[in-house]
Amino acid sequence: HTKRGREIKGEYQQQGGGGDAYGSYGEGGGQDGYAYQGDYPAQEEDAASDATEGHDEEDQMYEGEYQGIPHPDEVKAAQRGLGRPSGRLGLEELSEQYEEIMEDCGHGRFQWTLFIVLGLALMADGVECFVVAFVLPSAEKDLCLSNAEKGMLGLTVFLGMMVGAFVWGGLADKVGRRRCLIVALTINCVFAFLSSFAQGYGFFLFFRLLSGFGIGGSVPIVYTYFSEFLQMGKRGEYLSWLCMFWMIGGIYASFTAWGIIPRYGWGFSMGTEFQFHSWRVFVLVAALPAIISLVGLTFMPESPRFLLENAKHDEAWMILKRVHDTNWRAKGQPEKVFTVTHIKAPKTAEDEFIEIQSATGTAVQRWAVRSATLCKLVLKNVASLLSAELRITTLFLAIIWFCMAFSYYGLSVWFPDMIKHLQNEEYEARVKVFHGERVERFRFNFSLENQIHREGEYIRDEFINIEIKSVTFEDSLFEDCYFKDIRSSNTVFRNCTIRSTEFINTDLWKDKFIDCKLENVSWHENKRGCHLDAAEENDVLIYLVSFLGSLAVLPGNIVSALFMEKVGRVKIIGGSMLVSAGCTFLLFLSFSQAAIIAMQCLFCGVSAAAWNGIEVVTVELYPTSKRATAFGLLNAMCKLAAILGSSIFASFVGITKVIPILLSFVALICGGLVALKLPDTREKILQ
């Protein structure tokens, strides 16, 4: 291992005189050299570079296939008379050099391949946000979930994603983007698979929590990883195109859920203890994007920018050469040679500390020291986001992320819940009420639905092989009745008297009889556990609403991608958030299901442009050593806002829509105004 502050220099031969010559050096202003090099005195073999003055004794030149030739960037820096510290100068030189290298590599087959692989990882994140919402109507029957447990399950997934974003984002800056993304997706796939087989609520909750923890790392790592393979002029546009995969994830989840979950007969069971119904098949299918992305990542390299920041120059050079050769070979110019001859990669004291500690003690002690050191470095990196240089940037972005997520996720829950509420109101308006009826020696062989029976008398009646749906019996008498093969949902007996009655193979348990007097009542072969009512719970509207909301994101994605470089990130974020705030006010005029669905589509489409701009500017405002950490922290805050927004907005469904609309309006206005204070990063080189 070399010491801190070393320079890494290498010379690779250029064939002929053709092609773009980045960093090829001649001697004394020769044919292939830079014109101004001849005006600068030639250095002796052991002479020190001006750019590293003060580090002669510590610096170590990599010999062998590398030669210590001064780079023109160092010459230009010396000519400009820059008086900055050499470490800082090295980092700035690396940023400029790396941008030139990426321009020389071009944009082509390699980036498009990586685009697909990382897009699938982002798609997996989008799917994860929908999985629980789609399976809950079915899972609550299989797992016998109460309303509190259903709410906890939805929040737990976001909690796992919140912790995962923070942890994986921090580790990606210290361990590597590719490595962390592979581990994160592996955790997601393993626990998503296990959750599909979980038969109890506790295990299902635990597995979905860990599944969310794994997929939580995808968003911060994917954007950081992909941005480091892009040129400055293409960064905003292609990061915006990448955002479309989140939308595709929503569409994929909606289609597969609609195609699989209602097919309740697709599952199988092993006795009464193990049930594997169609919603569990959907959970498995939902993990496919993550699995495919995981396979693709095994063929992708680590980010060379990350490697250079960690002084792994050999690996970085080989990856950059692979990118260059892949792109130019695909463009029909295989003869174009990668001509990089010098990459400056300062080594940090943190790396030295890890290496010193790792050389002592037993394997367990070394692992403990490495882990403790890694945690300290991650936390130190997080704390550095509040340094004097980054404090304002972090504060502004935290406000923007929180306000946008609070409104977006809050309304994303409120829209379908409000539609469901309107459906219930219409359903209840059609209820049939029967008062004081007396039915004796009658056989009910037809289903009962949406009815209320008050003060009725049922003497020696038979209820055989029927479905009782949304029926309430109040203050009624059942005497010498016979219930057999009954399927029920949302059905209760309240303050009734039940005498000498048999229940055989029904799901009418004692908890369905509220304040009832039971005299000589017997149950035989009753259905155990909870059972799915496919007709009620798998309403196609839940899939249609999610599908339309995801599809509505497409126009916003296209517009933001096309104008991200022309208009600028700041104007797109601020403008989109302010327009979204205006859209929320139109909700006051929405009184029907169709109107709410239309407003959802409009809101999602406009919000997509804001999200794209937020993610692009987050990547560009932080240096490489802190980029994934900052993105992870802000994305964790986004998930926290999602938990708060969805909980608060859902609590007002059926009570009032004024508070959710005003909350989202104020949040979007605040976030949009703060976004306009951000610096424009269109011409900013990744630091």
Residue pairs with C-beta under 8 A, 6 or more apart in sequence:
1 352
1 355
2 60
2 62
2 311
2 347
3 58
3 59
3 60
3 347
3 352
4 58
4 346
4 347
4 348
4 349
4 352
5 52
5 55
5 58
5 59
5 86
5 87
5 90
5 346
5 347
6 58
6 59
6 60
6 61
6 62
6 311
6 345
6 346
6 347
7 49
7 51
7 52
7 59
7 61
7 68
7 344
8 62
8 66
8 311
8 313
8 342
8 343
8 344
8 345
9 61
9 62
9 66
9 67
9 68
9 69
9 71
9 341
9 342
10 62
10 65
10 66
10 67
10 313
10 317
10 340
10 341
10 342
10 343
11 25
11 65
11 66
11 67
11 69
11 341
12 337
12 338
12 339
12 340
12 341
13 337
14 21
14 24
14 32
14 337
14 339
15 335
15 337
17 31
17 32
18 335
18 336
19 335
19 336
19 337
19 339
20 104
20 336
20 339
21 32
21 339
22 100
22 101
22 103
22 104
22 339
22 340
23 71
23 72
23 97
23 100
23 339
23 340
23 341
23 342
24 32
24 33
24 339
24 341
25 32
25 33
25 34
25 37
25 69
25 71
25 72
25 341
25 342
26 32
26 33
26 34
26 37
27 33
27 42
28 37
28 38
28 42
29 35
29 36
29 37
29 38
29 39
34 72
34 75
36 72
36 75
36 76
37 72
37 75
40 75
40 78
40 79
43 49
43 70
45 68
48 55
48 56
48 59
49 70
49 74
50 74
50 77
50 78
51 73
51 74
51 77
51 78
51 86
51 89
51 90
51 93
51 344
52 59
52 86
52 90
53 86
54 86
55 86
61 68
62 313
69 341
69 342
71 341
71 342
71 344
73 93
73 96
73 97
73 342
73 344
74 93
77 89
77 93
82 89
84 92
87 346
90 344
90 346
91 346
91 623
91 687
92 687
93 344
94 308
94 309
94 343
94 344
94 345
94 346
95 685
95 686
95 687
96 685
97 342
97 343
97 344
98 304
98 305
98 308
98 343
98 686
99 231
99 232
99 685
99 686
101 320
101 340
101 343
102 229
102 230
102 231
103 231
104 324
104 338
104 339
104 340
105 320
105 323
105 324
105 327
105 338
106 324
106 327
106 328
106 331
107 230
107 231
107 234
107 238
107 327
108 326
108 327
108 328
108 330
108 331
109 326
109 327
109 329
109 330
110 229
110 322
110 323
110 326
110 327
111 229
111 230
111 238
111 323
111 327
113 296
113 300
114 225
114 226
114 229
114 300
115 226
115 238
115 241
115 242
116 296
117 293
117 296
117 297
117 300
118 222
118 225
118 226
118 242
118 293
119 242
119 244
119 245
119 248
120 245
120 289
120 290
120 292
120 293
120 296
121 181
121 185
121 218
121 221
121 222
121 289
121 290
121 293
121 297
122 218
122 219
122 222
122 242
122 243
122 245
122 246
122 249
123 245
123 246
123 248
123 249
123 252
123 289
123 293
124 185
124 188
124 215
124 218
124 249
124 287
124 289
124 290
124 293
125 161
125 215
125 216
125 218
125 219
125 246
125 249
126 245
126 246
126 247
126 248
126 249
126 250
126 252
126 253
126 550
127 249
127 250
127 252
127 253
127 286
127 289
127 290
128 157
128 161
128 188
128 211
128 212
128 215
128 286
129 157
129 249
129 250
130 249
130 250
130 253
130 254
130 257
130 546
131 157
131 253
131 282
131 283
131 286
132 153
132 154
132 157
132 208
133 154
133 416
133 542
133 546
134 253
134 254
134 257
134 261
134 279
134 282
134 542
134 543
134 546
135 257
135 261
135 279
135 282
135 283
136 145
136 150
136 153
136 154
137 537
137 538
137 542
138 261
138 264
138 277
138 278
138 279
138 532
138 537
138 538
139 145
139 153
139 204
139 279
140 149
140 150
140 530
141 530
141 531
141 532
141 533
141 537
142 275
142 277
142 279
142 529
142 530
142 532
143 149
143 199
143 200
143 201
143 204
143 530
144 201
144 529
144 530
145 153
145 201
149 201
151 647
152 205
153 201
153 204
153 205
153 208
154 646
155 643
155 646
155 647
156 205
156 208
156 209
156 212
157 208
157 209
157 211
157 212
158 212
158 639
158 642
158 643
158 646
159 209
159 212
159 639
159 643
160 208
160 209
160 210
160 211
160 212
160 213
160 216
161 212
161 213
161 215
161 216
161 639
162 216
162 636
162 639
162 640
162 643
163 213
163 216
163 636
164 184
164 212
164 213
164 214
164 215
164 216
164 217
165 216
165 217
165 219
165 220
165 632
165 633
165 635
165 636
165 638
165 639
166 216
166 632
166 633
166 635
166 636
167 213
167 216
167 217
167 632
168 180
168 181
168 184
168 216
168 217
168 220
168 221
168 628
168 632
169 217
169 220
169 221
169 224
169 628
169 629
169 630
169 631
169 632
169 633
169 635
169 636
170 378
170 379
170 381
170 382
170 628
170 629
170 632
170 633
171 180
171 374
171 378
172 180
172 181
172 217
172 220
172 221
172 224
172 225
172 628
172 629
172 632
173 306
173 378
173 381
173 625
173 626
173 627
173 628
173 629
174 374
174 377
174 378
174 381
175 374
176 302
176 303
176 306
177 221
177 224
177 225
177 228
177 302
177 303
177 306
177 628
178 225
178 297
178 300
178 301
178 302
178 303
179 302
180 217
180 221
181 217
181 218
181 221
181 222
181 225
181 297
182 294
182 297
182 298
184 214
184 215
184 216
184 217
184 218
184 221
185 214
185 215
185 218
185 290
185 293
185 294
185 297
186 214
186 294
187 210
187 211
187 213
187 214
188 211
188 212
188 214
188 215
188 218
188 287
188 290
189 214
189 287
189 290
189 291
189 294
190 214
191 207
191 208
191 210
191 211
191 214
192 207
192 211
192 283
192 284
192 286
192 287
192 290
193 284
193 287
194 203
194 207
195 203
195 204
195 207
195 208
195 211
195 283
196 276
196 280
196 281
196 283
196 284
197 276
197 280
198 204
198 207
199 273
199 274
199 275
215 290
216 635
216 636
216 639
217 632
219 615
219 631
219 635
220 628
220 631
220 632
220 635
221 628
222 242
223 239
223 242
223 615
223 618
223 619
223 631
224 303
224 619
224 627
224 628
224 631
225 303
226 238
226 239
226 242
227 235
227 239
227 619
227 620
227 627
227 686
228 303
228 304
228 305
228 306
228 624
228 686
229 303
229 323
230 238
230 239
232 683
232 684
232 685
232 686
233 565
235 616
235 619
235 620
235 686
236 564
236 565
236 569
236 616
236 682
237 561
237 562
237 564
237 565
238 561
239 564
239 612
239 615
239 616
239 619
240 557
240 560
240 561
240 564
240 612
240 616
241 557
241 561
243 557
243 560
243 561
243 608
243 611
243 612
243 615
244 553
244 554
244 557
244 561
246 553
247 550
247 551
247 553
247 554
247 557
247 608
248 550
249 289
249 550
250 546
250 547
250 549
250 550
250 553
251 547
251 550
251 551
252 289
253 286
253 546
254 543
254 544
254 546
254 547
254 550
255 543
255 547
256 282
256 285
256 286
257 282
257 543
258 540
258 543
258 544
258 547
260 266
260 278
260 279
260 281
260 282
260 285
261 278
261 279
261 282
261 538
262 278
262 534
262 538
262 540
263 278
264 277
264 278
264 532
264 534
264 538
265 278
266 277
266 278
266 281
267 275
267 276
267 277
267 278
267 280
267 281
268 276
269 275
269 276
272 528
272 529
277 532
301 319
301 322
302 315
302 319
304 315
304 316
304 317
304 319
304 320
304 323
305 316
305 624
305 686
306 624
307 313
307 315
307 316
307 319
307 345
308 316
308 343
308 345
309 345
309 624
309 625
310 345
310 347
310 348
310 351
311 345
311 346
311 347
311 348
311 351
312 345
313 343
313 345
316 343
316 345
317 340
317 343
320 338
320 340
321 338
321 340
324 336
324 338
325 334
325 338
328 334
328 336
350 377
353 373
354 370
354 373
354 374
357 366
357 369
357 370
357 373
358 366
358 369
358 370
360 366
360 369
361 369
378 629
381 625
381 626
381 629
382 629
382 633
384 390
384 626
385 391
385 394
385 622
385 626
385 629
385 630
385 633
386 394
390 622
390 626
390 630
393 621
393 622
393 678
394 630
394 633
396 674
396 675
396 677
396 678
397 614
397 617
397 618
397 621
397 630
397 634
397 678
398 634
398 637
399 670
399 671
399 674
400 573
400 577
400 614
400 671
400 674
400 675
400 678
401 614
401 618
401 634
401 635
401 637
401 638
401 641
402 637
402 638
402 640
402 641
402 667
402 671
403 577
403 641
403 667
403 668
403 670
403 671
403 674
404 577
404 607
404 610
404 611
404 614
404 638
404 641
404 667
404 668
404 671
405 637
405 638
405 639
405 641
405 642
405 645
406 641
406 642
406 644
406 645
406 663
406 664
406 667
407 580
407 584
407 607
407 645
407 663
407 664
407 667
407 668
407 671
408 607
408 611
408 642
408 645
409 641
409 642
409 645
409 646
410 642
410 644
410 645
410 646
410 648
410 649
410 660
410 663
410 664
411 584
411 600
411 603
411 645
411 649
411 660
411 664
412 549
412 604
412 646
413 645
413 646
413 649
413 650
414 649
414 650
414 652
414 653
414 660
415 545
415 549
415 596
415 597
415 599
415 600
416 542
416 545
416 546
417 649
417 650
417 653
418 596
418 653
418 657
419 541
419 545
419 593
419 596
419 597
421 653
421 654
422 592
422 593
422 596
423 539
423 541
423 593
427 450
427 470
428 450
430 450
431 450
431 451
431 452
431 470
432 450
432 451
432 452
433 451
433 452
433 454
434 451
434 452
434 453
434 454
434 456
435 454
435 455
435 456
436 454
436 455
436 456
437 453
437 456
437 457
438 456
438 457
438 459
439 456
439 457
439 458
439 459
439 461
440 457
440 458
440 459
440 460
440 461
441 459
441 460
441 461
442 461
442 462
443 461
443 462
443 464
444 461
444 462
444 463
444 464
444 466
445 464
445 465
445 466
446 466
447 466
447 467
447 468
447 469
448 466
448 467
448 468
448 469
448 471
449 467
449 468
449 469
449 470
449 471
450 469
450 470
450 471
451 470
451 471
451 472
452 471
452 472
452 474
453 471
453 472
453 473
453 474
453 476
454 474
454 475
454 476
455 474
455 475
455 476
456 473
456 476
456 477
457 476
457 477
457 479
458 476
458 477
458 478
458 479
458 481
459 477
459 479
459 480
459 481
460 479
460 480
460 481
461 478
461 481
461 482
462 481
462 482
462 484
463 481
463 482
463 483
463 484
463 486
464 482
464 483
464 484
464 485
465 484
465 485
465 486
466 485
466 486
466 487
467 486
467 487
467 488
467 489
467 535
468 486
468 487
468 488
468 489
468 491
469 488
469 489
469 490
469 491
469 533
469 535
469 536
470 489
470 490
470 491
471 488
471 490
471 491
472 491
472 492
472 494
473 492
473 493
473 494
473 496
474 494
474 495
474 496
475 494
475 495
475 496
476 493
476 496
476 497
477 496
477 497
477 499
478 496
478 497
478 498
478 499
478 501
479 497
479 499
479 500
479 501
480 499
480 500
480 501
481 498
481 501
481 502
482 501
482 502
482 504
483 501
483 502
483 503
483 504
483 506
483 508
484 502
484 503
484 504
484 505
484 506
485 504
485 505
485 506
486 503
486 505
486 506
486 507
486 508
487 507
487 531
487 533
488 506
488 507
488 508
488 512
489 533
489 536
490 536
491 508
491 512
492 512
492 513
492 514
493 512
493 513
493 514
493 516
494 514
494 515
494 516
495 514
495 515
495 516
496 513
496 516
496 517
497 516
497 517
497 519
498 513
498 516
498 517
498 518
498 519
498 521
499 519
499 520
499 521
500 519
500 520
500 521
501 520
501 521
501 522
502 521
502 522
502 523
502 524
503 521
503 522
503 523
503 524
503 526
504 523
504 524
504 525
504 526
505 524
505 525
505 526
505 527
506 523
506 526
506 527
507 526
507 527
507 531
508 526
509 523
509 526
510 518
545 597
545 600
548 597
548 600
548 601
549 600
549 601
549 604
550 604
551 601
552 600
552 601
552 602
552 604
552 605
553 604
553 605
553 607
553 608
554 605
554 608
555 605
555 608
556 576
556 604
556 605
556 606
556 607
556 608
556 609
556 612
557 608
557 609
557 612
559 609
560 572
560 576
560 608
560 609
560 612
560 613
561 612
563 572
564 572
564 612
564 613
564 616
565 682
568 680
568 682
569 613
569 616
569 617
569 620
569 678
569 680
569 681
569 682
570 613
570 617
570 675
570 676
570 678
570 679
570 680
571 676
572 609
572 610
572 612
572 613
573 610
573 613
573 614
573 617
573 672
573 675
573 678
574 672
574 673
574 675
574 676
575 609
575 672
576 606
576 607
576 609
576 610
576 613
576 672
577 610
577 668
577 669
577 671
577 672
577 675
578 668
578 669
578 672
578 673
579 606
580 603
580 606
580 607
580 610
580 668
581 664
581 665
581 668
581 669
581 672
583 599
583 602
583 603
583 606
584 603
584 661
584 664
584 665
584 668
585 661
585 665
586 599
586 602
587 596
587 599
587 657
587 661
588 657
588 661
589 595
590 596
590 598
590 599
613 675
614 675
616 681
617 678
617 681
618 630
618 631
618 634
619 627
619 631
619 686
620 681
620 684
620 686
621 630
621 678
621 679
621 681
622 629
622 630
622 631
622 687
623 687
624 686
624 687
627 686
648 660
648 663
649 660
649 663
649 664
652 659
652 660
